[in-house]
């Protein structure tokens, strides 16, 4: 049955079609993931700028209780994690963890970028939360001086689930 000319022609064409479709699926899924990551980065940076602006009065007063409350409120609104960091890297407000137990954040790539250029983002593994996260950070300014950094984070699992769908 498979020796007929019909099968000899059909099987290679079916195999070629399947290989082409597989290549397209891989290409499209990578492009969709890249587009989602770019959109997510833009969203995180916009949210970080808003939080940086909103946290300026409490940051100027060095009111950690108010900064914790602010971080918790913003985190519930955006569905992510919010961290407010002093200019020296000390965590002053945190939405998901106990800030007194946290390391100095001055060495985090997104914080360094935000302090150097006005905005920063990074995608990396969070040891605190145990998952891959995307971070966006923006400095809090008062009279042209950096008072601190507002950082927003979302898990990449949301992006991966969207690409998989």
Secondary structure by P-SEA (a helix, b strand, c coil): ccccaaaaaaaaaaaaaaaaaaaaaaaaaaaaaaaaaaaaaaaaaaaaaaaaaaaaaaaaaccaaaaaaaaaaaaaaacbbbbbbcccccccccccccccccccccccaaaaaaacccccccccccccccccbbbbbbbbbccccccbbbbbbbbaaaaaaaaac
